[in-house]
Amino acid sequence: MKKILLASSILLSAYSFAQFNVKVEIPSYLSDSEIYLYGFNGSKEILYSKAKVSNNVASFKIDKQYVGMMRAFFKKANSSVNMVSENKDINFRIDLDSKNKISNVTFQDQANQLFSSEVESQKKQELILPALIQIKDYYKPSDQFYSSLETEISTLSNKDVSAYTDHPFLDFYNKNQKYSVQEKGVELKPEDFINFYSRSGEYLETSTILKPSLINFLNVSKSNVEGNVDKLLEAVNLETPRGQTIMSELIEIFNTYGMDKLKDKYLSQANNLKCTINDRLASTIQANKNTEIGAKMPNNNFVNAIHTKAKSLYDIKASKKIVVFWSSTCSHCEAELPKLLEKYDKLKAQNIEIIGFSLDSNLDEFKNKANIYPWVNDSEGKGWYSSYGDTYNIVATPTYFVLDADNKIISKPNHVGDVLDYLKVN
């Protein structure tokens, strides 16, 4: 009996500390790049490892079991590679184009070869298949080209899924794409989505399907969004990690789309839960507390600040502060920030300062754009992986806050015009 228990203990220990490696052959241009590997919890990306680079090979070591989608981010190229983890070693090579962007990815393992083929097939189905169907109408069935078109249409329309049987995650991903694709989601009923969330196995949270499928669920529930959300949350049980992750996703979706009444309702419900709260929902609750009217905005230590010698947000003294989260690649920012620039002298005359936090991933692009504006600007150079998202509940750019002299949030304007109206600057 002791031997059996000992063997079981060893097996359990090996399972608990399962690990795998990801190795990437990279061009020499990326040998000095920071390279990160992320996994997923719903729409939240979790940093699993930073690469060690040697002899043009970037190596990641994963010390915990993980099955699902992963993403490698190559900072210098500002490009990413999506892949599938089966808790096994992954090896691939990347090539760059003339602009040093990733142009080709070659995987060695079967799972990622299948996944790459699936992605390519989806692109063809979305872009090429509709065109081929239209072109076919211009030919007669007796034409040789008509027969060729029919063959290609048949190939693109019918997938061979037999290869997925040896890859449970890919099988799950393939079978459930219909919930996350808008064109297919509209054909489903709210009950279909509710059954999917409540009956899905362990792969849902790591599949990247959750958030887009929830958006589709809300779209097909538009005649009774609140009622169907209540049914969903009851079905998935808010005392479980899945229920709380889904609630977190919904609160963030409502926040993104300005559905404040629903956001406030379910945020209040989350705050009143008596059970243990998982990290995902706890971070959503905290981010909203950080940015509610009357809250003191959390401080931020500058890392790449320009136009200031201050070390942090709190170091900047003014009767009021306009805090704006923006990006050099954001078209709405391009339209709105010049209007702040036009009024900057008037704002300064009233002892109002502007502090910009950029969600750029390229610091050179950030500085080139930020130097146009005379106010304080800073960026972590991590894009949407900056700390700003979790700390300040940032889901879109530009996002504005108006603070008083004590850094308390006194307004959360939607647009630059609302900022100027609130501050009575004409």
C-alpha positions in Angstrom: 0.0 0.0 0.0 2.8 2.4 0.9 4.5 1.8 -2.5 1.3 2.5 -4.3 0.8 5.7 -2.3 4.4 6.7 -3.0 4.0 6.1 -6.7 0.8 8.1 -6.8 2.6 10.9 -4.9 5.4 11.0 -7.5 2.9 11.0 -10.4 0.9 13.8 -8.8 4.0 15.8 -8.2 5.1 15.4 -11.8 1.7 16.4 -13.0 1.6 19.4 -10.7 4.9 20.7 -11.9 4.5 19.9 -15.6 6.5 22.2 -17.7 7.3 22.7 -21.4 9.6 24.9 -23.5 9.0 27.2 -26.4 11.9 27.9 -28.7 11.9 30.3 -31.6 14.6 30.7 -34.3 14.8 34.5 -34.9 16.6 36.7 -37.3 19.6 38.5 -35.9 17.7 41.8 -36.0 15.7 40.5 -33.0 18.6 39.2 -31.0 18.5 42.2 -28.7 14.6 42.4 -28.6 12.5 41.9 -25.5 10.3 38.9 -26.3 7.3 37.9 -24.1 5.0 34.9 -24.0 1.4 35.3 -22.9 -1.4 32.9 -22.1 -5.1 33.7 -21.7 -7.8 33.9 -19.1 -10.8 35.0 -21.1 -9.7 38.2 -22.9 -7.0 38.9 -20.3 -3.5 38.0 -21.3 -1.3 36.5 -18.6 2.5 36.9 -18.9 4.0 33.5 -18.6 7.6 34.0 -19.5 10.2 36.4 -20.9 12.6 34.9 -23.5 16.2 34.3 -23.0 18.0 34.8 -26.3 21.2 33.0 -27.3 22.6 32.4 -30.8 19.5 33.7 -32.5 17.2 31.4 -30.5 14.6 32.8 -28.1 13.7 30.3 -25.4 10.8 30.4 -23.0 10.4 28.0 -20.0 6.8 27.4 -18.8 6.7 26.1 -15.2 3.0 25.3 -15.0 0.6 23.2 -17.0 -1.2 25.2 -19.7 -3.4 24.1 -22.6 -4.9 26.8 -24.8 -4.0 29.8 -27.0 -0.7 31.6 -26.5 0.9 34.7 -28.0 4.6 35.6 -28.4 5.2 39.3 -28.7 8.4 40.6 -30.3 8.8 44.1 -29.0 11.4 45.4 -31.5 9.3 44.2 -34.5 6.1 45.3 -32.7 4.7 42.0 -34.1 3.1 38.9 -32.5 2.7 35.2 -33.3 -0.3 33.2 -32.1 0.1 29.6 -31.3 -1.6 26.6 -29.5 -0.2 25.0 -26.4 -0.9 21.4 -25.6 1.4 21.5 -22.6 4.2 20.2 -24.9 7.3 21.7 -26.3 6.8 24.1 -29.2 9.4 25.0 -31.9 9.1 27.4 -34.7 11.0 29.9 -36.9 10.0 33.4 -37.9 11.1 35.5 -40.9 10.9 39.3 -41.3 10.0 41.4 -44.3 11.8 44.5 -45.6 10.1 46.6 -42.9 11.2 44.1 -40.1 7.7 42.9 -39.5 7.0 39.1 -39.2 6.3 37.8 -42.7 6.4 34.0 -42.3 6.1 31.5 -39.4 7.1 27.9 -39.7 6.0 25.5 -36.9 7.5 22.1 -36.4 4.7 20.5 -34.2 1.6 19.1 -35.7 -0.8 21.0 -33.5 0.4 24.4 -34.6 0.7 23.3 -38.2 -3.0 22.3 -38.0 -3.8 25.6 -36.3 -1.9 27.6 -38.9 -3.8 25.8 -41.6 -7.1 26.5 -39.9 -6.3 30.2 -39.7 -5.4 30.3 -43.4 -8.5 28.4 -44.3 -10.7 30.8 -42.3 -9.1 33.7 -44.2 -9.9 32.1 -47.5 -13.5 31.3 -46.4 -14.0 35.0 -45.4 -12.2 36.7 -48.3 -12.1 34.3 -51.3 -15.1 32.0 -51.0 -17.8 34.7 -51.4 -16.0 36.0 -54.5 -15.7 32.6 -56.1 -19.4 32.0 -55.5 -20.2 35.3 -57.3 -17.8 34.6 -60.1 -19.4 31.2 -60.7 -22.6 32.9 -61.8 -20.8 34.3 -64.9 -20.0 30.8 -66.3 -22.1 28.0 -67.6 -22.0 24.5 -66.1 -20.5 23.2 -69.4 -17.5 25.5 -69.1 -14.3 23.9 -67.9 -13.6 26.9 -65.6 -17.0 26.4 -63.9 -16.0 22.9 -62.9 -12.7 24.3 -61.5 -14.6 26.9 -59.5 -16.9 24.3 -58.1 -14.0 22.2 -56.9 -12.4 25.1 -55.2 -15.6 26.2 -53.6 -16.2 22.7 -52.3 -12.7 22.5 -50.9 -13.1 25.8 -49.0 -16.6 25.0 -47.8 -15.9 21.6 -46.4 -13.2 21.0 -43.8 -11.6 17.7 -42.9 -11.8 17.6 -39.1 -10.5 14.1 -38.6 -7.0 15.3 -37.7 -8.4 17.2 -34.7 -9.3 14.0 -32.9 -5.8 13.7 -31.5 -5.8 17.3 -30.4 -8.6 18.0 -27.8 -8.1 21.7 -27.6 -8.0 22.2 -31.3 -11.1 20.1 -31.6 -12.8 22.4 -29.0 -11.6 25.5 -30.8 -12.8 24.3 -34.2 -16.2 23.1 -33.0 -17.0 26.3 -31.1 -15.9 29.0 -33.5 -19.5 29.6 -34.4 -20.1 31.3 -31.1 -17.3 33.9 -31.6 -17.8 34.6 -35.3 -20.4 37.4 -35.8 -21.8 36.0 -39.1 -22.5 32.6 -37.5 -23.4 34.0 -34.0 -26.5 35.8 -35.3 -28.0 32.4 -36.3 -28.0 31.3 -32.7 -30.4 31.9 -29.8 -29.5 33.3 -26.4 -30.2 29.8 -24.9 -27.5 28.3 -27.2 -24.9 30.6 -25.8 -26.0 30.0 -22.2 -25.8 26.2 -22.7 -22.4 26.7 -24.3 -21.0 28.6 -21.3 -22.5 26.4 -18.7 -21.5 23.1 -20.3 -18.1 23.9 -21.8 -15.1 22.1 -20.4 -11.8 23.4 -19.2 -10.7 25.0 -22.5 -13.2 27.9 -22.7 -11.1 30.5 -20.7 -7.9 29.8 -22.6 -9.5 29.6 -26.1 -9.9 33.4 -26.8 -13.5 32.6 -27.7 -15.1 33.9 -24.6 -15.2 37.7 -25.1 -16.2 37.8 -28.8 -18.9 35.1 -28.1 -20.3 37.2 -25.2 -20.5 40.2 -27.5 -22.5 38.0 -30.0 -24.6 36.8 -27.1 -25.5 40.4 -26.2 -26.3 41.2 -29.8 -28.8 38.3 -30.1 -30.2 39.2 -26.7 -30.9 42.9 -27.7 -34.6 42.6 -27.1 -34.0 41.6 -23.5 -30.3 42.0 -22.7 -30.7 42.4 -18.9 -33.0 39.4 -18.6 -30.8 37.1 -20.7 -27.7 38.2 -18.8 -29.4 37.4 -15.5 -30.2 33.9 -16.9 -26.6 33.5 -18.0 -25.1 34.4 -14.7 -27.5 32.1 -12.9 -26.6 29.2 -15.2 -22.8 29.6 -14.8 -23.1 30.1 -11.0 -21.3 33.2 -9.6 -19.7 31.2 -6.9 -17.5 29.5 -9.5 -14.4 30.8 -11.2 -16.2 30.6 -14.6 -19.2 32.5 -13.4 -17.0 35.2 -12.0 -14.8 35.4 -15.1 -17.9 35.8 -17.3 -19.2 38.5 -15.0 -15.9 40.3 -15.2 -16.0 40.1 -19.0 -19.5 41.4 -19.1 -18.8 44.4 -16.8 -15.8 45.3 -19.1 -17.9 45.0 -22.2 -20.6 47.2 -20.7 -17.9 49.7 -19.8 -16.4 49.7 -23.3 -19.8 50.3 -25.0 -21.1 52.9 -22.6 -23.8 50.7 -21.2 -23.5 52.3 -17.8 -26.8 51.2 -16.3 -25.9 47.5 -16.8 -22.3 48.0 -15.8 -23.3 49.6 -12.5 -25.9 46.9 -11.8 -23.5 43.9 -12.3 -20.6 45.7 -10.6 -22.8 46.3 -7.6 -23.8 42.6 -7.7 -20.1 41.6 -7.9 -19.3 43.8 -4.9 -22.0 42.1 -2.9 -20.9 38.5 -3.5 -20.3 36.7 -0.2 -18.2 33.9 -1.7 -14.4 34.0 -2.4 -13.7 36.2 -5.4 -11.2 35.1 -8.1 -8.4 37.3 -9.2 -10.0 38.2 -12.5 -13.2 39.6 -11.0 -11.3 41.2 -8.1 -9.1 43.2 -10.6 -12.2 44.4 -12.4 -13.8 45.5 -9.1 -10.6 47.3 -8.1 -10.1 49.0 -11.4 -13.6 50.4 -11.3 -13.1 51.6 -7.7 -9.9 53.3 -8.7 -11.7 55.4 -11.4 -15.1 56.2 -9.9 -16.1 59.8 -9.3 -14.7 61.0 -6.0 -11.9 58.4 -5.8 -8.3 59.5 -5.5 -6.7 58.4 -8.8 -3.9 56.0 -8.1 -0.4 57.5 -8.6 1.8 56.6 -11.5 5.6 56.8 -11.5 6.9 58.1 -14.8 9.3 56.0 -16.8 9.8 57.8 -20.1 8.3 61.3 -19.4 8.9 64.3 -21.5 8.3 68.0 -20.8 8.7 67.6 -17.0 11.2 66.9 -14.3 8.5 65.5 -12.1 8.8 61.8 -11.1 5.1 60.9 -10.9 1.5 62.0 -11.5 1.2 63.3 -7.9 4.4 65.4 -8.2 2.7 67.6 -10.7 1.0 70.5 -8.9 -2.0 72.2 -10.4 -5.5 73.4 -9.4 -6.9 70.8 -11.8 -5.4 68.1 -14.0 -6.6 66.7 -17.3 -5.4 63.1 -17.6 -5.7 61.6 -21.0 -4.8 58.1 -22.2 -4.0 58.1 -25.9 -1.9 56.5 -28.6 0.0 57.8 -31.6 -1.9 55.3 -33.8 -5.3 56.3 -32.5 -7.4 58.1 -35.1 -9.8 59.6 -32.6 -6.7 61.0 -30.6 -5.5 62.5 -33.9 -8.8 64.4 -34.1 -9.2 65.4 -30.5 -5.8 66.2 -29.0 -5.2 69.2 -31.4 -8.3 70.8 -29.8 -6.7 70.6 -26.4 -3.6 72.1 -28.0 -5.6 75.1 -29.2 -6.8 75.8 -25.7 -3.6 74.9 -23.8 -2.6 78.5 -23.1 -6.0 79.2 -21.6 -5.8 76.1 -19.5 -2.4 77.0 -18.2 -3.6 80.4 -17.3 -6.2 78.8 -15.0 -3.4 76.6 -13.5 -4.8 73.5 -15.3 -2.2 71.0 -16.5 -2.5 68.1 -19.0 -0.8 64.8 -18.4 -0.9 62.2 -21.2 -0.2 58.5 -20.8 0.4 56.8 -24.1 -0.4 53.2 -24.9 2.2 53.1 -27.7 4.4 50.0 -27.9 7.1 51.9 -29.9 8.8 54.6 -27.8 10.2 56.4 -30.9 6.7 56.8 -32.4 5.4 57.9 -29.0 8.2 60.6 -28.6 7.8 61.8 -32.2 4.1 62.4 -31.6 4.3 63.5 -28.0 6.8 66.2 -28.8 4.1 68.0 -30.8 2.2 68.6 -27.6 3.8 70.9 -24.9 2.2 69.1 -21.9 3.6 66.2 -19.8 3.6 62.9 -21.6 4.7 59.5 -20.6 4.6 55.9 -21.9 5.7 52.5 -20.7 6.2 51.4 -24.3 4.1 48.3 -23.8 1.0 49.1 -25.8 -2.1 47.5 -24.4 0.1 45.5 -22.0 0.9 48.7 -20.1 -0.2 48.8 -16.4 -2.6 51.6 -17.3 -5.3 49.2 -18.4 -5.6 47.3 -15.2 -4.9 50.3 -12.9 -7.1 52.9 -14.6 -9.7 50.6 -16.3 -8.7 51.9 -19.8 -10.5 50.1 -22.6 -10.2 52.7 -25.4 -8.3 55.8 -26.4 -8.7 58.6 -25.9 -10.0 58.3 -22.3 -10.2 61.4 -20.2 -10.2 62.2 -16.4 -10.3 65.5 -14.7 -8.7 65.7 -11.3 -8.8 68.3 -8.5 -5.7 69.6 -6.7 -5.7 66.5 -4.4 -5.9 64.1 -7.4 -9.5 63.2 -6.8 -11.5 62.4 -9.9 -14.1 65.1 -10.4 -15.2 64.3 -14.0 -14.9 61.5 -16.6 -15.7 63.3 -19.9 -16.3 61.2 -23.0 -14.8 63.6 -25.5 -12.5 66.6 -25.7 -15.5 68.9 -26.1 -16.9 67.6 -22.8 -13.5 68.3 -21.1 -13.5 71.9 -22.3 -17.2 72.4 -21.4 -16.7 71.0 -17.9 -13.7 73.4 -17.3 -15.6 76.3 -19.0 -12.8 76.9 -21.4 -14.1 78.5 -24.6 
